[in-house]
């Protein structure tokens, strides 16, 4: 990308094909998608324990353009909603990282905290997912994430803000945004903490992956 930038700065005109190529490369480089993280994210604790174990040890595997695009879109919508929240509350969001007291390798990153101390988690979703949220409430995996933030961040209430990415306007009146409230559930949070401890225990003991619960990664 350095050579590309120097080329642009010389004033040489680029073709449409070259610009498309460089935009794609820039998006992949700046999508925010990490191939390998040396911790278990609270954002994924609702997923299969075997998958989380494998990602901790080996990373996410082959990352496609779609993976980068979805991650980039997620951060794009998150940044937009954060800017709206800053205007509502008259503050500027500060990043907040939290760790479980039982293991610093179980980590969460908070999207937003209001002046009153409420947690806000922002999710962009497909139109199909958005309709499901309206009909059935927040996605269970997202709610599990918020449960961990409530517990380990010391919050008493969480608000899940959903924004639809693709909107068939003939089906929807108004702006496609929805908010779901989440309160602490101690029993559920206990089970999620035990799940994280179990996965990290398998990592430390070197006794192989935990059992698959999703039915897609048993082999």
PyMOL CGO cylinders between C-alpha atoms (Angstrom):
from pymol import cmd
from pymol.cgo import CYLINDER

trace = [
    CYLINDER, 0.00, 0.00, 0.00, 2.99, 2.35, 0.51, 0.3, 1, 1, 1, 1, 1, 1,
    CYLINDER, 2.99, 2.35, 0.51, 3.87, 2.20, -3.20, 0.3, 1, 1, 1, 1, 1, 1,
    CYLINDER, 3.87, 2.20, -3.20, 0.21, 2.75, -4.06, 0.3, 1, 1, 1, 1, 1, 1,
    CYLINDER, 0.21, 2.75, -4.06, 0.03, 5.84, -1.85, 0.3, 1, 1, 1, 1, 1, 1,
    CYLINDER, 0.03, 5.84, -1.85, 3.20, 7.26, -3.39, 0.3, 1, 1, 1, 1, 1, 1,
    CYLINDER, 3.20, 7.26, -3.39, 1.73, 6.63, -6.82, 0.3, 1, 1, 1, 1, 1, 1,
    CYLINDER, 1.73, 6.63, -6.82, -1.41, 8.58, -5.96, 0.3, 1, 1, 1, 1, 1, 1,
    CYLINDER, -1.41, 8.58, -5.96, 0.58, 11.45, -4.49, 0.3, 1, 1, 1, 1, 1, 1,
    CYLINDER, 0.58, 11.45, -4.49, 2.48, 11.88, -7.75, 0.3, 1, 1, 1, 1, 1, 1,
    CYLINDER, 2.48, 11.88, -7.75, -0.76, 12.94, -9.40, 0.3, 1, 1, 1, 1, 1, 1,
    CYLINDER, -0.76, 12.94, -9.40, -0.83, 10.01, -11.82, 0.3, 1, 1, 1, 1, 1, 1,
    CYLINDER, -0.83, 10.01, -11.82, -4.39, 9.09, -12.75, 0.3, 1, 1, 1, 1, 1, 1,
    CYLINDER, -4.39, 9.09, -12.75, -5.52, 5.62, -11.73, 0.3, 1, 1, 1, 1, 1, 1,
    CYLINDER, -5.52, 5.62, -11.73, -7.91, 3.50, -13.72, 0.3, 1, 1, 1, 1, 1, 1,
    CYLINDER, -7.91, 3.50, -13.72, -11.26, 2.44, -12.28, 0.3, 1, 1, 1, 1, 1, 1,
    CYLINDER, -11.26, 2.44, -12.28, -9.95, -1.14, -12.06, 0.3, 1, 1, 1, 1, 1, 1,
    CYLINDER, -9.95, -1.14, -12.06, -6.87, -0.07, -10.11, 0.3, 1, 1, 1, 1, 1, 1,
    CYLINDER, -6.87, -0.07, -10.11, -8.91, 2.07, -7.70, 0.3, 1, 1, 1, 1, 1, 1,
    CYLINDER, -8.91, 2.07, -7.70, -11.36, -0.76, -7.08, 0.3, 1, 1, 1, 1, 1, 1,
    CYLINDER, -11.36, -0.76, -7.08, -8.42, -3.08, -6.36, 0.3, 1, 1, 1, 1, 1, 1,
    CYLINDER, -8.42, -3.08, -6.36, -6.84, -0.64, -3.91, 0.3, 1, 1, 1, 1, 1, 1,
    CYLINDER, -6.84, -0.64, -3.91, -10.13, 0.09, -2.16, 0.3, 1, 1, 1, 1, 1, 1,
    CYLINDER, -10.13, 0.09, -2.16, -10.62, -3.66, -1.64, 0.3, 1, 1, 1, 1, 1, 1,
    CYLINDER, -10.62, -3.66, -1.64, -7.09, -4.02, -0.26, 0.3, 1, 1, 1, 1, 1, 1,
    CYLINDER, -7.09, -4.02, -0.26, -7.58, -1.03, 2.05, 0.3, 1, 1, 1, 1, 1, 1,
    CYLINDER, -7.58, -1.03, 2.05, -10.87, -2.43, 3.35, 0.3, 1, 1, 1, 1, 1, 1,
    CYLINDER, -10.87, -2.43, 3.35, -9.31, -5.81, 4.13, 0.3, 1, 1, 1, 1, 1, 1,
    CYLINDER, -9.31, -5.81, 4.13, -6.39, -4.13, 5.87, 0.3, 1, 1, 1, 1, 1, 1,
    CYLINDER, -6.39, -4.13, 5.87, -8.71, -1.93, 7.94, 0.3, 1, 1, 1, 1, 1, 1,
    CYLINDER, -8.71, -1.93, 7.94, -11.76, -4.15, 8.50, 0.3, 1, 1, 1, 1, 1, 1,
    CYLINDER, -11.76, -4.15, 8.50, -10.87, -4.72, 12.15, 0.3, 1, 1, 1, 1, 1, 1,
    CYLINDER, -10.87, -4.72, 12.15, -11.10, -8.48, 11.75, 0.3, 1, 1, 1, 1, 1, 1,
    CYLINDER, -11.10, -8.48, 11.75, -8.41, -10.22, 13.77, 0.3, 1, 1, 1, 1, 1, 1,
    CYLINDER, -8.41, -10.22, 13.77, -7.21, -13.59, 12.59, 0.3, 1, 1, 1, 1, 1, 1,
    CYLINDER, -7.21, -13.59, 12.59, -5.86, -14.66, 15.97, 0.3, 1, 1, 1, 1, 1, 1,
    CYLINDER, -5.86, -14.66, 15.97, -6.54, -13.39, 19.49, 0.3, 1, 1, 1, 1, 1, 1,
    CYLINDER, -6.54, -13.39, 19.49, -4.88, -14.77, 22.59, 0.3, 1, 1, 1, 1, 1, 1,
    CYLINDER, -4.88, -14.77, 22.59, -8.02, -14.49, 24.66, 0.3, 1, 1, 1, 1, 1, 1,
    CYLINDER, -8.02, -14.49, 24.66, -11.62, -15.63, 24.64, 0.3, 1, 1, 1, 1, 1, 1,
    CYLINDER, -11.62, -15.63, 24.64, -13.94, -12.77, 23.83, 0.3, 1, 1, 1, 1, 1, 1,
    CYLINDER, -13.94, -12.77, 23.83, -17.05, -12.33, 25.93, 0.3, 1, 1, 1, 1, 1, 1,
    CYLINDER, -17.05, -12.33, 25.93, -18.76, -11.36, 22.68, 0.3, 1, 1, 1, 1, 1, 1,
    CYLINDER, -18.76, -11.36, 22.68, -18.54, -14.97, 21.52, 0.3, 1, 1, 1, 1, 1, 1,
    CYLINDER, -18.54, -14.97, 21.52, -19.21, -16.86, 24.74, 0.3, 1, 1, 1, 1, 1, 1,
    CYLINDER, -19.21, -16.86, 24.74, -22.62, -17.95, 23.48, 0.3, 1, 1, 1, 1, 1, 1,
    CYLINDER, -22.62, -17.95, 23.48, -20.99, -19.94, 20.66, 0.3, 1, 1, 1, 1, 1, 1,
    CYLINDER, -20.99, -19.94, 20.66, -19.87, -23.57, 20.61, 0.3, 1, 1, 1, 1, 1, 1,
    CYLINDER, -19.87, -23.57, 20.61, -17.09, -24.25, 23.17, 0.3, 1, 1, 1, 1, 1, 1,
    CYLINDER, -17.09, -24.25, 23.17, -15.13, -26.39, 20.70, 0.3, 1, 1, 1, 1, 1, 1,
    CYLINDER, -15.13, -26.39, 20.70, -15.14, -23.53, 18.18, 0.3, 1, 1, 1, 1, 1, 1,
    CYLINDER, -15.14, -23.53, 18.18, -13.94, -21.05, 20.81, 0.3, 1, 1, 1, 1, 1, 1,
    CYLINDER, -13.94, -21.05, 20.81, -11.21, -23.47, 21.87, 0.3, 1, 1, 1, 1, 1, 1,
    CYLINDER, -11.21, -23.47, 21.87, -9.98, -23.90, 18.30, 0.3, 1, 1, 1, 1, 1, 1,
    CYLINDER, -9.98, -23.90, 18.30, -10.07, -20.19, 17.60, 0.3, 1, 1, 1, 1, 1, 1,
    CYLINDER, -10.07, -20.19, 17.60, -8.05, -19.52, 20.74, 0.3, 1, 1, 1, 1, 1, 1,
    CYLINDER, -8.05, -19.52, 20.74, -5.33, -21.97, 19.72, 0.3, 1, 1, 1, 1, 1, 1,
    CYLINDER, -5.33, -21.97, 19.72, -5.36, -21.77, 15.92, 0.3, 1, 1, 1, 1, 1, 1,
    CYLINDER, -5.36, -21.77, 15.92, -7.14, -18.56, 15.00, 0.3, 1, 1, 1, 1, 1, 1,
    CYLINDER, -7.14, -18.56, 15.00, -10.15, -18.10, 12.76, 0.3, 1, 1, 1, 1, 1, 1,
    CYLINDER, -10.15, -18.10, 12.76, -8.82, -20.09, 9.82, 0.3, 1, 1, 1, 1, 1, 1,
    CYLINDER, -8.82, -20.09, 9.82, -9.20, -18.82, 6.27, 0.3, 1, 1, 1, 1, 1, 1,
    CYLINDER, -9.20, -18.82, 6.27, -10.75, -15.36, 6.20, 0.3, 1, 1, 1, 1, 1, 1,
    CYLINDER, -10.75, -15.36, 6.20, -12.81, -14.54, 3.12, 0.3, 1, 1, 1, 1, 1, 1,
    CYLINDER, -12.81, -14.54, 3.12, -13.73, -11.20, 1.60, 0.3, 1, 1, 1, 1, 1, 1,
    CYLINDER, -13.73, -11.20, 1.60, -17.21, -11.67, 3.08, 0.3, 1, 1, 1, 1, 1, 1,
    CYLINDER, -17.21, -11.67, 3.08, -15.75, -12.02, 6.59, 0.3, 1, 1, 1, 1, 1, 1,
    CYLINDER, -15.75, -12.02, 6.59, -13.87, -8.74, 6.17, 0.3, 1, 1, 1, 1, 1, 1,
    CYLINDER, -13.87, -8.74, 6.17, -16.88, -7.00, 4.62, 0.3, 1, 1, 1, 1, 1, 1,
    CYLINDER, -16.88, -7.00, 4.62, -19.24, -8.01, 7.43, 0.3, 1, 1, 1, 1, 1, 1,
    CYLINDER, -19.24, -8.01, 7.43, -16.74, -6.95, 10.08, 0.3, 1, 1, 1, 1, 1, 1,
    CYLINDER, -16.74, -6.95, 10.08, -16.16, -3.60, 8.36, 0.3, 1, 1, 1, 1, 1, 1,
    CYLINDER, -16.16, -3.60, 8.36, -19.92, -3.04, 8.10, 0.3, 1, 1, 1, 1, 1, 1,
    CYLINDER, -19.92, -3.04, 8.10, -20.36, -3.88, 11.77, 0.3, 1, 1, 1, 1, 1, 1,
    CYLINDER, -20.36, -3.88, 11.77, -17.81, -1.27, 12.85, 0.3, 1, 1, 1, 1, 1, 1,
    CYLINDER, -17.81, -1.27, 12.85, -19.26, 1.22, 10.37, 0.3, 1, 1, 1, 1, 1, 1,
    CYLINDER, -19.26, 1.22, 10.37, -22.75, 0.96, 11.88, 0.3, 1, 1, 1, 1, 1, 1,
    CYLINDER, -22.75, 0.96, 11.88, -21.35, 0.87, 15.41, 0.3, 1, 1, 1, 1, 1, 1,
    CYLINDER, -21.35, 0.87, 15.41, -19.44, 4.10, 14.82, 0.3, 1, 1, 1, 1, 1, 1,
    CYLINDER, -19.44, 4.10, 14.82, -22.54, 5.77, 13.41, 0.3, 1, 1, 1, 1, 1, 1,
    CYLINDER, -22.54, 5.77, 13.41, -24.70, 4.80, 16.38, 0.3, 1, 1, 1, 1, 1, 1,
    CYLINDER, -24.70, 4.80, 16.38, -21.95, 5.83, 18.82, 0.3, 1, 1, 1, 1, 1, 1,
    CYLINDER, -21.95, 5.83, 18.82, -21.92, 9.29, 17.19, 0.3, 1, 1, 1, 1, 1, 1,
    CYLINDER, -21.92, 9.29, 17.19, -25.70, 9.51, 17.70, 0.3, 1, 1, 1, 1, 1, 1,
    CYLINDER, -25.70, 9.51, 17.70, -25.33, 8.46, 21.34, 0.3, 1, 1, 1, 1, 1, 1,
    CYLINDER, -25.33, 8.46, 21.34, -22.60, 11.05, 21.90, 0.3, 1, 1, 1, 1, 1, 1,
    CYLINDER, -22.60, 11.05, 21.90, -25.03, 13.69, 20.66, 0.3, 1, 1, 1, 1, 1, 1,
    CYLINDER, -25.03, 13.69, 20.66, -27.84, 12.43, 22.88, 0.3, 1, 1, 1, 1, 1, 1,
    CYLINDER, -27.84, 12.43, 22.88, -25.79, 12.30, 26.08, 0.3, 1, 1, 1, 1, 1, 1,
    CYLINDER, -25.79, 12.30, 26.08, -23.40, 15.14, 25.33, 0.3, 1, 1, 1, 1, 1, 1,
    CYLINDER, -23.40, 15.14, 25.33, -20.31, 13.00, 25.93, 0.3, 1, 1, 1, 1, 1, 1,
    CYLINDER, -20.31, 13.00, 25.93, -17.63, 11.33, 23.89, 0.3, 1, 1, 1, 1, 1, 1,
    CYLINDER, -17.63, 11.33, 23.89, -17.46, 7.57, 24.12, 0.3, 1, 1, 1, 1, 1, 1,
    CYLINDER, -17.46, 7.57, 24.12, -14.31, 6.12, 25.66, 0.3, 1, 1, 1, 1, 1, 1,
    CYLINDER, -14.31, 6.12, 25.66, -13.29, 2.53, 24.90, 0.3, 1, 1, 1, 1, 1, 1,
    CYLINDER, -13.29, 2.53, 24.90, -13.68, 0.24, 27.88, 0.3, 1, 1, 1, 1, 1, 1,
    CYLINDER, -13.68, 0.24, 27.88, -12.09, -3.19, 28.24, 0.3, 1, 1, 1, 1, 1, 1,
    CYLINDER, -12.09, -3.19, 28.24, -13.13, -5.56, 31.00, 0.3, 1, 1, 1, 1, 1, 1,
    CYLINDER, -13.13, -5.56, 31.00, -11.63, -8.85, 32.18, 0.3, 1, 1, 1, 1, 1, 1,
    CYLINDER, -11.63, -8.85, 32.18, -13.07, -11.67, 34.23, 0.3, 1, 1, 1, 1, 1, 1,
    CYLINDER, -13.07, -11.67, 34.23, -11.53, -11.75, 37.73, 0.3, 1, 1, 1, 1, 1, 1,
    CYLINDER, -11.53, -11.75, 37.73, -10.95, -15.50, 37.47, 0.3, 1, 1, 1, 1, 1, 1,
    CYLINDER, -10.95, -15.50, 37.47, -8.84, -15.27, 34.27, 0.3, 1, 1, 1, 1, 1, 1,
    CYLINDER, -8.84, -15.27, 34.27, -7.48, -12.25, 32.32, 0.3, 1, 1, 1, 1, 1, 1,
    CYLINDER, -7.48, -12.25, 32.32, -7.86, -14.27, 29.12, 0.3, 1, 1, 1, 1, 1, 1,
    CYLINDER, -7.86, -14.27, 29.12, -11.64, -13.84, 29.24, 0.3, 1, 1, 1, 1, 1, 1,
    CYLINDER, -11.64, -13.84, 29.24, -12.08, -10.33, 27.87, 0.3, 1, 1, 1, 1, 1, 1,
    CYLINDER, -12.08, -10.33, 27.87, -14.89, -8.01, 26.80, 0.3, 1, 1, 1, 1, 1, 1,
    CYLINDER, -14.89, -8.01, 26.80, -14.97, -4.66, 24.99, 0.3, 1, 1, 1, 1, 1, 1,
    CYLINDER, -14.97, -4.66, 24.99, -17.84, -2.32, 25.82, 0.3, 1, 1, 1, 1, 1, 1,
    CYLINDER, -17.84, -2.32, 25.82, -19.49, -0.36, 22.99, 0.3, 1, 1, 1, 1, 1, 1,
    CYLINDER, -19.49, -0.36, 22.99, -20.97, 2.41, 25.14, 0.3, 1, 1, 1, 1, 1, 1,
    CYLINDER, -20.97, 2.41, 25.14, -21.74, 3.45, 28.70, 0.3, 1, 1, 1, 1, 1, 1,
    CYLINDER, -21.74, 3.45, 28.70, -24.30, 6.16, 29.49, 0.3, 1, 1, 1, 1, 1, 1,
    CYLINDER, -24.30, 6.16, 29.49, -23.73, 8.81, 32.19, 0.3, 1, 1, 1, 1, 1, 1,
    CYLINDER, -23.73, 8.81, 32.19, -26.24, 6.93, 34.36, 0.3, 1, 1, 1, 1, 1, 1,
    CYLINDER, -26.24, 6.93, 34.36, -24.12, 3.78, 34.12, 0.3, 1, 1, 1, 1, 1, 1,
    CYLINDER, -24.12, 3.78, 34.12, -26.18, 1.77, 31.67, 0.3, 1, 1, 1, 1, 1, 1,
    CYLINDER, -26.18, 1.77, 31.67, -24.41, -0.51, 29.20, 0.3, 1, 1, 1, 1, 1, 1,
    CYLINDER, -24.41, -0.51, 29.20, -25.23, -0.18, 25.49, 0.3, 1, 1, 1, 1, 1, 1,
    CYLINDER, -25.23, -0.18, 25.49, -24.24, -2.87, 23.01, 0.3, 1, 1, 1, 1, 1, 1,
    CYLINDER, -24.24, -2.87, 23.01, -24.71, -2.12, 19.29, 0.3, 1, 1, 1, 1, 1, 1,
    CYLINDER, -24.71, -2.12, 19.29, -25.51, -4.77, 16.69, 0.3, 1, 1, 1, 1, 1, 1,
    CYLINDER, -25.51, -4.77, 16.69, -26.13, -4.43, 12.96, 0.3, 1, 1, 1, 1, 1, 1,
    CYLINDER, -26.13, -4.43, 12.96, -28.10, -7.24, 11.43, 0.3, 1, 1, 1, 1, 1, 1,
    CYLINDER, -28.10, -7.24, 11.43, -29.75, -8.45, 8.27, 0.3, 1, 1, 1, 1, 1, 1,
    CYLINDER, -29.75, -8.45, 8.27, -33.39, -7.65, 7.61, 0.3, 1, 1, 1, 1, 1, 1,
    CYLINDER, -33.39, -7.65, 7.61, -34.31, -11.24, 8.45, 0.3, 1, 1, 1, 1, 1, 1,
    CYLINDER, -34.31, -11.24, 8.45, -32.40, -11.00, 11.74, 0.3, 1, 1, 1, 1, 1, 1,
    CYLINDER, -32.40, -11.00, 11.74, -33.98, -7.62, 12.48, 0.3, 1, 1, 1, 1, 1, 1,
    CYLINDER, -33.98, -7.62, 12.48, -37.49, -9.02, 12.07, 0.3, 1, 1, 1, 1, 1, 1,
    CYLINDER, -37.49, -9.02, 12.07, -36.57, -11.92, 14.36, 0.3, 1, 1, 1, 1, 1, 1,
    CYLINDER, -36.57, -11.92, 14.36, -35.43, -9.50, 17.06, 0.3, 1, 1, 1, 1, 1, 1,
    CYLINDER, -35.43, -9.50, 17.06, -38.75, -7.65, 16.87, 0.3, 1, 1, 1, 1, 1, 1,
    CYLINDER, -38.75, -7.65, 16.87, -40.70, -10.89, 17.08, 0.3, 1, 1, 1, 1, 1, 1,
    CYLINDER, -40.70, -10.89, 17.08, -38.63, -12.79, 19.66, 0.3, 1, 1, 1, 1, 1, 1,
    CYLINDER, -38.63, -12.79, 19.66, -36.28, -10.35, 21.40, 0.3, 1, 1, 1, 1, 1, 1,
    CYLINDER, -36.28, -10.35, 21.40, -32.51, -10.10, 21.33, 0.3, 1, 1, 1, 1, 1, 1,
    CYLINDER, -32.51, -10.10, 21.33, -30.48, -12.92, 19.81, 0.3, 1, 1, 1, 1, 1, 1,
    CYLINDER, -30.48, -12.92, 19.81, -29.41, -15.37, 22.50, 0.3, 1, 1, 1, 1, 1, 1,
    CYLINDER, -29.41, -15.37, 22.50, -25.71, -15.08, 21.64, 0.3, 1, 1, 1, 1, 1, 1,
    CYLINDER, -25.71, -15.08, 21.64, -25.93, -11.29, 21.96, 0.3, 1, 1, 1, 1, 1, 1,
    CYLINDER, -25.93, -11.29, 21.96, -27.77, -11.56, 25.24, 0.3, 1, 1, 1, 1, 1, 1,
    CYLINDER, -27.77, -11.56, 25.24, -25.08, -13.93, 26.55, 0.3, 1, 1, 1, 1, 1, 1,
    CYLINDER, -25.08, -13.93, 26.55, -22.46, -11.34, 25.66, 0.3, 1, 1, 1, 1, 1, 1,
    CYLINDER, -22.46, -11.34, 25.66, -24.39, -8.65, 27.53, 0.3, 1, 1, 1, 1, 1, 1,
    CYLINDER, -24.39, -8.65, 27.53, -24.79, -10.93, 30.55, 0.3, 1, 1, 1, 1, 1, 1,
    CYLINDER, -24.79, -10.93, 30.55, -21.00, -11.14, 30.77, 0.3, 1, 1, 1, 1, 1, 1,
    CYLINDER, -21.00, -11.14, 30.77, -20.66, -7.37, 30.42, 0.3, 1, 1, 1, 1, 1, 1,
    CYLINDER, -20.66, -7.37, 30.42, -23.24, -6.81, 33.13, 0.3, 1, 1, 1, 1, 1, 1,
    CYLINDER, -23.24, -6.81, 33.13, -21.47, -9.15, 35.50, 0.3, 1, 1, 1, 1, 1, 1,
    CYLINDER, -21.47, -9.15, 35.50, -17.83, -8.29, 34.88, 0.3, 1, 1, 1, 1, 1, 1,
    CYLINDER, -17.83, -8.29, 34.88, -18.40, -4.62, 34.14, 0.3, 1, 1, 1, 1, 1, 1,
    CYLINDER, -18.40, -4.62, 34.14, -20.57, -4.02, 37.18, 0.3, 1, 1, 1, 1, 1, 1,
    CYLINDER, -20.57, -4.02, 37.18, -23.59, -2.82, 35.20, 0.3, 1, 1, 1, 1, 1, 1,
    CYLINDER, -23.59, -2.82, 35.20, -27.16, -3.17, 36.43, 0.3, 1, 1, 1, 1, 1, 1,
    CYLINDER, -27.16, -3.17, 36.43, -28.86, -2.85, 33.07, 0.3, 1, 1, 1, 1, 1, 1,
    CYLINDER, -28.86, -2.85, 33.07, -27.96, -3.41, 29.45, 0.3, 1, 1, 1, 1, 1, 1,
    CYLINDER, -27.96, -3.41, 29.45, -29.55, -2.11, 26.27, 0.3, 1, 1, 1, 1, 1, 1,
    CYLINDER, -29.55, -2.11, 26.27, -29.06, -3.91, 22.95, 0.3, 1, 1, 1, 1, 1, 1,
    CYLINDER, -29.06, -3.91, 22.95, -29.41, -1.52, 20.02, 0.3, 1, 1, 1, 1, 1, 1,
    CYLINDER, -29.41, -1.52, 20.02, -30.18, -3.26, 16.73, 0.3, 1, 1, 1, 1, 1, 1,
    CYLINDER, -30.18, -3.26, 16.73, -29.84, -1.59, 13.34, 0.3, 1, 1, 1, 1, 1, 1,
    CYLINDER, -29.84, -1.59, 13.34, -30.92, -3.27, 10.10, 0.3, 1, 1, 1, 1, 1, 1,
    CYLINDER, -30.92, -3.27, 10.10, -28.34, -3.17, 7.32, 0.3, 1, 1, 1, 1, 1, 1,
    CYLINDER, -28.34, -3.17, 7.32, -30.65, -4.00, 4.41, 0.3, 1, 1, 1, 1, 1, 1,
    CYLINDER, -30.65, -4.00, 4.41, -34.18, -2.61, 4.49, 0.3, 1, 1, 1, 1, 1, 1,
    CYLINDER, -34.18, -2.61, 4.49, -37.07, -3.36, 2.11, 0.3, 1, 1, 1, 1, 1, 1,
    CYLINDER, -37.07, -3.36, 2.11, -38.82, -0.05, 2.63, 0.3, 1, 1, 1, 1, 1, 1,
    CYLINDER, -38.82, -0.05, 2.63, -42.14, -1.39, 1.40, 0.3, 1, 1, 1, 1, 1, 1,
    CYLINDER, -42.14, -1.39, 1.40, -42.17, -3.61, 4.53, 0.3, 1, 1, 1, 1, 1, 1,
    CYLINDER, -42.17, -3.61, 4.53, -41.10, -1.05, 7.12, 0.3, 1, 1, 1, 1, 1, 1,
    CYLINDER, -41.10, -1.05, 7.12, -42.24, 2.38, 8.18, 0.3, 1, 1, 1, 1, 1, 1,
    CYLINDER, -42.24, 2.38, 8.18, -39.78, 4.58, 10.03, 0.3, 1, 1, 1, 1, 1, 1,
    CYLINDER, -39.78, 4.58, 10.03, -36.13, 4.02, 10.82, 0.3, 1, 1, 1, 1, 1, 1,
    CYLINDER, -36.13, 4.02, 10.82, -35.04, 0.36, 11.19, 0.3, 1, 1, 1, 1, 1, 1,
    CYLINDER, -35.04, 0.36, 11.19, -33.71, 0.59, 14.74, 0.3, 1, 1, 1, 1, 1, 1,
    CYLINDER, -33.71, 0.59, 14.74, -34.82, -1.49, 17.75, 0.3, 1, 1, 1, 1, 1, 1,
    CYLINDER, -34.82, -1.49, 17.75, -33.76, -1.56, 21.40, 0.3, 1, 1, 1, 1, 1, 1,
    CYLINDER, -33.76, -1.56, 21.40, -33.98, -4.54, 23.75, 0.3, 1, 1, 1, 1, 1, 1,
    CYLINDER, -33.98, -4.54, 23.75, -33.36, -4.35, 27.50, 0.3, 1, 1, 1, 1, 1, 1,
    CYLINDER, -33.36, -4.35, 27.50, -31.34, -7.00, 29.31, 0.3, 1, 1, 1, 1, 1, 1,
    CYLINDER, -31.34, -7.00, 29.31, -31.18, -7.45, 33.09, 0.3, 1, 1, 1, 1, 1, 1,
    CYLINDER, -31.18, -7.45, 33.09, -28.67, -9.55, 35.05, 0.3, 1, 1, 1, 1, 1, 1,
    CYLINDER, -28.67, -9.55, 35.05, -29.46, -13.25, 35.22, 0.3, 1, 1, 1, 1, 1, 1,
    CYLINDER, -29.46, -13.25, 35.22, -27.15, -14.72, 37.86, 0.3, 1, 1, 1, 1, 1, 1,
    CYLINDER, -27.15, -14.72, 37.86, -27.82, -18.36, 37.01, 0.3, 1, 1, 1, 1, 1, 1,
    CYLINDER, -27.82, -18.36, 37.01, -27.14, -17.82, 33.33, 0.3, 1, 1, 1, 1, 1, 1,
    CYLINDER, -27.14, -17.82, 33.33, -24.05, -15.70, 34.04, 0.3, 1, 1, 1, 1, 1, 1,
    CYLINDER, -24.05, -15.70, 34.04, -22.71, -18.43, 36.35, 0.3, 1, 1, 1, 1, 1, 1,
    CYLINDER, -22.71, -18.43, 36.35, -23.07, -21.02, 33.58, 0.3, 1, 1, 1, 1, 1, 1,
    CYLINDER, -23.07, -21.02, 33.58, -21.32, -18.75, 31.06, 0.3, 1, 1, 1, 1, 1, 1,
    CYLINDER, -21.32, -18.75, 31.06, -18.45, -18.14, 33.48, 0.3, 1, 1, 1, 1, 1, 1,
    CYLINDER, -18.45, -18.14, 33.48, -18.10, -21.89, 34.00, 0.3, 1, 1, 1, 1, 1, 1,
    CYLINDER, -18.10, -21.89, 34.00, -18.09, -22.37, 30.24, 0.3, 1, 1, 1, 1, 1, 1,
    CYLINDER, -18.09, -22.37, 30.24, -15.20, -19.90, 29.82, 0.3, 1, 1, 1, 1, 1, 1,
    CYLINDER, -15.20, -19.90, 29.82, -13.29, -21.54, 32.66, 0.3, 1, 1, 1, 1, 1, 1,
    CYLINDER, -13.29, -21.54, 32.66, -13.86, -24.97, 31.15, 0.3, 1, 1, 1, 1, 1, 1,
    CYLINDER, -13.86, -24.97, 31.15, -12.55, -23.92, 27.72, 0.3, 1, 1, 1, 1, 1, 1,
    CYLINDER, -12.55, -23.92, 27.72, -9.45, -22.27, 29.20, 0.3, 1, 1, 1, 1, 1, 1,
    CYLINDER, -9.45, -22.27, 29.20, -8.96, -25.33, 31.40, 0.3, 1, 1, 1, 1, 1, 1,
    CYLINDER, -8.96, -25.33, 31.40, -8.83, -27.52, 28.29, 0.3, 1, 1, 1, 1, 1, 1,
    CYLINDER, -8.83, -27.52, 28.29, -6.26, -25.13, 26.83, 0.3, 1, 1, 1, 1, 1, 1,
    CYLINDER, -6.26, -25.13, 26.83, -4.06, -25.21, 29.94, 0.3, 1, 1, 1, 1, 1, 1,
    CYLINDER, -4.06, -25.21, 29.94, -4.30, -28.96, 30.52, 0.3, 1, 1, 1, 1, 1, 1,
    CYLINDER, -4.30, -28.96, 30.52, -3.65, -29.82, 26.89, 0.3, 1, 1, 1, 1, 1, 1,
    CYLINDER, -3.65, -29.82, 26.89, -6.22, -32.60, 26.93, 0.3, 1, 1, 1, 1, 1, 1,
    CYLINDER, -6.22, -32.60, 26.93, -7.88, -31.76, 23.65, 0.3, 1, 1, 1, 1, 1, 1,
    CYLINDER, -7.88, -31.76, 23.65, -10.97, -29.77, 22.72, 0.3, 1, 1, 1, 1, 1, 1,
    CYLINDER, -10.97, -29.77, 22.72, -14.19, -29.75, 24.73, 0.3, 1, 1, 1, 1, 1, 1,
    CYLINDER, -14.19, -29.75, 24.73, -17.34, -31.37, 23.39, 0.3, 1, 1, 1, 1, 1, 1,
    CYLINDER, -17.34, -31.37, 23.39, -19.08, -29.78, 20.42, 0.3, 1, 1, 1, 1, 1, 1,
    CYLINDER, -19.08, -29.78, 20.42, -22.52, -28.35, 21.16, 0.3, 1, 1, 1, 1, 1, 1,
    CYLINDER, -22.52, -28.35, 21.16, -23.36, -26.93, 17.72, 0.3, 1, 1, 1, 1, 1, 1,
    CYLINDER, -23.36, -26.93, 17.72, -23.24, -30.18, 15.76, 0.3, 1, 1, 1, 1, 1, 1,
    CYLINDER, -23.24, -30.18, 15.76, -21.09, -28.61, 13.05, 0.3, 1, 1, 1, 1, 1, 1,
    CYLINDER, -21.09, -28.61, 13.05, -17.54, -29.03, 14.34, 0.3, 1, 1, 1, 1, 1, 1,
    CYLINDER, -17.54, -29.03, 14.34, -17.56, -32.55, 15.84, 0.3, 1, 1, 1, 1, 1, 1,
    CYLINDER, -17.56, -32.55, 15.84, -14.98, -33.83, 13.38, 0.3, 1, 1, 1, 1, 1, 1,
]
cmd.load_cgo(trace, "trace")
